[in-house]
Amino acid sequence: MSTNETTLSFFALGGLHEIGKNMYAIEYGNQIFLIDCGNKFPDESLLGVDLIIPDMSYLHDNKDRITALIVTHGHEDHIGGIPYFLKKMNVPVYATRFTLGLIELKLEEHKLLRDSELIEINSDTELDFGDIKVTFFKVIHSIPDCLGIVFHTPAGNVVHTGDFKFDLTPAGNENSDIHKMAEIGNKGVLLLISESTNAERPGLTPTEQMVGDHVLEAFRKADRKVILSTFASNINRVQQVVDACQITKRKLALLGRSMVNVVDIAMERGYLQVPEGMLIEQDQIGELPPEEVAVLCTGSQGEPNAALARLSTGNFRGVEILPEDTVIFAAGPIPGNERNVTKIVDNLFSLGAKVIYGSGKGMHVSGHGYQEDLKLMLTLIKPTYFVPIHGEYRMLHIHRDLAESVGVEKDNTFIMTNGDVLDIENSVARQTRSIPTGNTYVDGVGANDVGDIVLRDRKQLSEDGMLVIVLTMSKKGRKLVSEPDTITRGFVYARESEDLLKDVNRLIKKTVSEIKGENKYQWNEIKQNVRKSVGQHIFKQTRKKPMILPIIIEV
């Protein structure tokens, strides 16, 4: 794709003008380096779709040039697409110890673990790929083991920050490599690629330690069970819950498959310290006095099948939320999830629970840097060129303004969309071309199963239902040998619409009898004419457009 062997190119397959399905690429000479491979969850319009991942057709066409997939951290929007990628392209995957644990879990589910090449890295790792060398620096986020990446190329150094914030008093033992970032900046950075999620929020991101203090206070005030919901991957938050349980002498139960799996990985790999005997099974919750029990569960984003949603409707077998239990939302709703979260909050109040939710309660701080964090990163790295990523359109523009305020020339910042290609040749950057990209919809365990036509049909079925017309016709004379049989689903209730369906049957018989000549012997022609005439009649009578499926049975 590069215009010549000395051109350095950057493009995104996902993660620009959106939050989710992050996937970025650095290309130099005959090598392509991929950064992250995430997924995104669908909205209500994508009926039956489980996940959205980037369209990887360009990568498939150039798979022999892909050198490595380097993963910055273990959140779903950065690793969720990896199994679907590796099914098509078996590329070495580089990630930190904790991130590899989460990736291995996914690959095991997809039966890919045995054939995948997974290589552990850390902030001190140096990788040599010939013309390109890759080093790393530690950043703080809301999950352990996060890295920024430096690509050392003959054209200049490229820095990808990963997701980050600056927290001088983090809950864990990790600290940002601020001195290393400054050193990278002093050596010269041609291009900075930096996340923009909280570019609209002024100030510095609050410290994670504040959350621990509020969680402990809530545990001390609670008279009965405490149910706390957060992201399973936020191990610092999980550790804060464990610490609060230890201080208030509570046992802890884990609900939700992802919570159990991630906690197991974190304990096994030394990222989470849980006192022996603290964890209990869910069937033991009811056996202990409620003031001696805490529950840590998934579902903070209002996911309908997650543990908290089922608890809020009384549908979690063996576990109940009773009056005066305390329920804590220790995660902020991702944009788009507010309605689902509010519904669960209402359900919890109706059960008589004490619910602690909302940004003002101190139970959550973001893992993404606010404006001052973003400006500090820009100041440390001092790039010539800048591409804001990982944010919606307005966030990218605001991030550009922040970059300008700390000395990056406005014309040196590029607001790009997925598929746009930034080429840097002889230290001059231009964005003049693009590659094909888009969304791939995952339905069940497969990708590429759901295309625009399938989604259009699902939408039509969901809005106006369907009408199945069964025609029993003679094989020789191509004539109806019995009355048409019309079956409706989601369109009209048959018993209340007998007149309409009788009119439809009369119209079907008339349409079939009027087909003349050679068309009389073409089943497809008969189906098309019936579909057209019935569709026009139904729309005229009801202003609806159900899916019409004629079926011909030969006798």
N, C-alpha and C positions, 0 to 999 in steps of 0.2 A: 504493500500500500504506500510506503514512503516514497516521496518524490525522488530521492536518491539515497545512497547509503549513509550519508552524513546528516540526514534530516532526523530530528527527534520529534516524535509525534505523541500526543496525548488525546484520548477520547474516552467517553463514558458509554457503556451499554445500559446503565441504569444509575439512578441517584442524582440526576439533575432535574430541577423543576418538580421534584417529588421527594418524599421521605420514605425510603424503602428500596428494596432490590438493588442495593449498591453493587456496582461492578465497573471497574475502571481499568484502563490499559495504557502502558507505556511501550512505545515501539521505537526501536533503533536498529538500523541495518536489517538483519534477517531475524531479529528476535522480538518476541512479544511477551511482556510481563503483565500478568493480570493481578489486580488488587481487589480482593474480596469477591464473593459471589453469593449475593443475598436473595431473599424473597420479599414479597409484599403481600399483605392480606387484602382480599377483594372487598369492594363495597357491595351494597345490596343489589346493584344493577347487574352484577356478574353472577347470575343464578347458577348454583351448582359448582362454581369454581372454588377450589380449596386454596390455591396459592397462585401468585403471579411471579414469574421469574423473567430475567432478561431474555430477549431473542438472541440466541447465540449462533445464528447462521453464518455471520461473518467469521467468527472464530472457527467454526467447523470447516469453512472453506480454506482457512489458513492454519489448520491445527498442527501442521509440521513445523510451524515457526514459533509456537507457544513454548516458552522455556520454563515458566513456573507460574503457579498461582500462590500469591503471598497474602495471608489473611491477617488483618490488623487486630481483630478481636472476635469474640464468640457470640455476638448477638445475632438473632435470626435474620435481620436485614443485611447481614454480612456473611453468613454461612449457610442460610437456608436453601440456596440453589446449588450447593456443591454436589450433592448426590446426582442431580439431573445433569450437571456439567460433566462429571466423571463417567457417567454412563456412555457419553459420546466421545469424550477426549480424556484419555488416561494421562494426566499431567501431574508432575510432582507438586505436592501441596506443602507449603511451609507455614508453620504457625507455632505459637507458644504452647507450653505444656497444658495449661488449662483449656485453651481453645482447641487443641488437638483432642482432648477428652470429649468435648462436645461434638466435634466433627466425627470422631470414631463412633459415637452413639448413633448418629444419623446414618453413617455408612453401614453400620451393622444392621439397622432396620431395613436398608435397601439391598442387603447382601452384597456389598461392594468392598467391605473392609479388607478382605484377604488380598484383593488384587490392587489396592490403592497404595501409592507411595507417599507416606506421610513423614515429614522431616521436622524435628523439633528445633526451634530457634529461641533466642532471647535477645535482650537489648544489647548484648555484647557480641552477638553473632556477626561475622563478616562472610558474605557469599561472593564467590568469584565466578562470573559467567563469561569470561573472556574480555570483550570490550566493556562490559557492564559489571560493575561491582555494586553490591547492595549492603547497606548497613542499617542499623535501627536505633531508635531512642525510645525511652519509656514515657508513656503518657498516662494520665489518670482519667478514668471514665467510670461508669457504673457497673463494671464487671472486671474481674482480675485479669492481669497479664495483657495489657493493651500496648500496642506499639505504633510509633510513627516510622515511616520508611524513607530512606535516602537512596536514590539511584544515582550512582556516580558514572556519568557517561562522558564520552569524548566531547560532546556538545556542551556539557555543563551539568550541574547537579540539580536533580529534581526531588522535591520533598513532598510526601503525602502524609498529612498529620494523623490520619485515622480520626476516630471520634475522641474528643478530649475536653477537659476543663483543667484549670489550675486550682488545686486545693492544697494549701500549705499545711493543713492539719487533717489529712485523709483518715478515714476510719481504719483502713488496713495499714500494713507496713510499707506500702508502695509510695513512692514519690516521683513527681515528674522530673525528667532529666533536663532541668532548666539550663544547667551549665553546658551540657552537651548540645542543646539546641542553639545556644549562643555561639558555641564553637563552630557548629555547622554553618550558621549565618555568617560568621567572620571569614570562613573559607570561600564564601560566594555561593549563592543559590540562583540558578537561572529561572526556575519555575517552582512556585508553591501551589499546592492543591490542598485546600483547607475546608473543613466542614462549616456549615452555616446555620445549623438547626435553630440556635437561639440568637441569631443576629439581631432580632427585634428587641431583645431584652437588655436594658441598660444595666451597668454595674458589673460586679463580679459574681460568679456562681457561689451561693452559700456553701459553707463547709458541711461535709457529711456527718461530722461529729455532732452537729446540732440535732440531727434526726435521732441519733442514739439517745440523747438526753430526753427528748420528747417521748420516745418509745418507752423508756424506763419509767417515766412519770405516769404514762397511761397504764402500764402494767401495775404500778403501785396503787393507783386509784381504783382499779377494776375490782368489783365485788364477786364476779363469777368468771366464767370462761372468757379468755381473750382469743379472738380470731383475727389474725393479721394476714392481709393479702398483699403480695408484692410480686415483682418479676422474679422468677426462679433463678435467673442468671445474676441477680444483684447479691453476690455473696457477702459483701460488706453489710448489707441490710439484714441478711439472714444471720450473720454473726451478731449483729446488734440485738436481734430477737433472742438468740441463744443466751447472750450475756444477761438480758433482762429476765429470762426464765431462771437463770442461775441465781441472780440476786433475789428474786421474789419467790424462789423455791417452787417453781412450776415444772411439770413434765411437758414435753413438746411432741405433738403429733404432726405429721406431714400429710397433706392431702393434695392430690393431683399428680399425675404421672410425671410431668416434667419437673415438678418440685422434688419428687423423690429421686429421680435420675440425676439431676444436677447436684443436689446435696450429696449424693453418693460419690459422684466424681470429685467434688470439692473436698470431701473428707478424705477420700482415698489418696488424693494428690497433695494434701497438706495445706489447702487454702481455707479450710474451715475447721475450727476447733470446737468440738461438742463433747461435754463431759460424759463419761461413761454412765449409762443408766438413764440419761435424760430423755432420749427418744422412746416413744411408745407407739404401738400400733393403733389404728383408728378404732378398733373394737374395744380398746381399753379406755377410750375417752369417757364413756358413760359410767365406767366402774369407779372412777376417782371423784373426789369432791370437786365441784366446778372451779373453786378458787385455787385449785392446784394444777389446773390444766391450761395450756395454750395450744392453739392450732395455727400452723403456718400453711397457707394454701395459695393456689393459683387463682386467676380470675379477676385481677385488679383492673383489667381493661373491659370488663363486662362481657367477656366471651361466653356465649350461651351454654356451652357444654363444659365449661371449666368448673372447678370445685365450688367457688364462691357463688356462682349463679345457681347451682343445684342446691346449695345450702339455703339460699335466700327464698327458694320455693318449696323447701321441705322435701326435696327429692334426692338427698344424699343418704344412702342406706346406712343406718346405724349411727348417724351423727345429726344432732338437731341444734339449731340456734334458738335459745329460749329467752324469755323476757329478762332484762338486766344483763345479758351477755354483752361484752364490748367487742365491736367489730371495727378494725382499723384498716383504712386504705393507705398503704405505704407506697404509693406510686401515683403519679399524675396521669390523667387520661391522655393517650395519644390523640392528636386531632382526628376527629371523625368517630371516636368511641364514646363521646360525652353522653349521647342518648342512652346507650346500653348501660353505662355506669350509673346514670341517674335512676334507671328502672330498678337496678339491683338495690341501690340505696333506699328507694321507696319500699321495696319488698322487705328489707331488713327492719326499717322503722315499723312496718305493719306487724312484724313478729315481736316487737317490743324491745329490740336491741338498742344499745347505745352505740351510735355510729359516729366515728371520727373520720371525716373526709374533707377534701378540699385543700387548696394551696395554703390557706392561712393557718392550718393546724400544725405545721412544722413536721409532718410525717414523711415528707419527701423533698429531696433536692434533685435538681436535674444533673445528669451526667454530661451534659453538653455546655460548653462555655458560653457565657454571656458576652456582651460587647467588649468589656475590658479584657476578658480572657482572649478573645479573638484578636484584639489589638496587640496584646502582649506577644502572642505567637507571631504575628506579622513583624513586630519590632525585633524579636529575637532572630528570626530567619532572614529578614531583609531581602526579599526576592526581587529580581528584575521584573518577572512576569508573574501574574497571579490568576488562578482560576478558582472561584468559590464553588463548592459542591455541596451535596447532601442537604438540600433545602428546597423550598418552594420558590417560585420566581421572585417574589418580593424580598425574600431572605437573601438571595444571591445579590440583588441590587443593593440592599442595605450593607451587606458585607463589602461590596466594592467601595461604597462610601467610607466605610471604616478603614479600608486599606489606603484610600487616598488621604485620609486624615493623619496617617502615620508615615506618609512619604512615598507610597507607591503611586506612580503616575497613572492617571485615570485611563489613558489609552493603553496601558499595559495590563489592564484587567479585562478578562474575557468572560462574558456571560454566555454560557453555551447551553445547548440542549443535548439530550441523549443522541449519539450518532455524529454530532459535530466533531471535526478533527482539528486540533491545534497543531500546526507544523512550525517547528523552530529550526531555521537553517541559517548558519553564519550569525547566530545570536539575534536574528530577527524573527519575530513570531507573527504568524498569519493564520486566520481562521477563514478558509475559503471553500472547504469541501466537507463532505460527510460520508458516512457509511450507512448501510441499511440497518435499522434496529427497531425495536418495538417490544411488545409484551408476548410472553408465552404463558398460556393458561394451563395450570395443572389441575386435573380432575381425577381424584382418586390417587393411584400410584403412578400414573403415566403423565407425561408431558406431550404437548401437541395434539391431545385428544380433543381439545375444545377450540374451535375456530370461530370466526365472526358469524358464519352461517348458523352454526349450532347455537351460539348465544342469541342470535336473532330469533330462531325458532323457540328457544326457551322463553324469551321475553314475550313473544306472541302468545304462547301457551299460558303464561302467567297472567296476561292481561285479559284475553278474550276466550281462552279455552280452546276446545277442539270439537269437530263434528266428523265422525266416521260414517261413511256411506258405503254399505255393503250391497253390491249389485250381483245377483245371481243370473247369469246369462248363458244361453245355449251356445255350444261351441261352433255349430255349423251356421245357424241363421243369425247369430249375434243379436238375439232378441232377449228382452227380459222375460224370465220364466216365472217370476214371482214379484211381489211388491218390494221396492227398495227397503232396506233396513237401516234406519238412521240412529246412531248412538252418540249422545252428547256427553262431554266431560268438561266441566268448568265453563260451559257456555250458557245454557239455559237448563232449567229443571224440566225434564220431559213432561211430567204430569201437568205442569202449569203452562205448557207451551204447545199443546196438542195441535192447535190450529196452525201455528207457524210450521210445525214439522209436517203436517198434512200438505200444506202448500209447497214445502220443499220436495216432498215425494212426488207430487203432481208435476212439479217443474223438472225433476230428474227424468221422469218417464217421457215427458214432452221433448226434453233435450236429446235423449237417446234415440227416440223415434225420428227426430229431424236430421240425424247424422246420415249423410247419403254417400253414395259412390264408394271409392276405395277406402275413405276414412272410416266407413262402417266396420271394416275388418281390422282396424288398428286399435288395440286396447288403449295405448297411450293417448290417442286422439279422443277416445270416448272419455277417459279420465279428465283430460284437460278441459273439454267442453263442459262436463258436469261441474268441475271445480269452479270454472269461470262463472257459469250461469247461477249456481247456488250462492257463490260468494257475493255477486252483485245484488241478488235478491235479499240476502240476509243483511247486508250493509244498509240497503234501502229501508228495510223494516226495523232494524235494531240499532243502526250506527255502530255495529261491532264487526270485527274481522277475525273470527275464529279460524284456526288452522283446519282446513278441509282435506280429509284423506279418503278419496274414493278407493274401494277395494273391489276387484272383480273376481267372482268365483265361476269357473267354467263348469258346465254340466252337459 
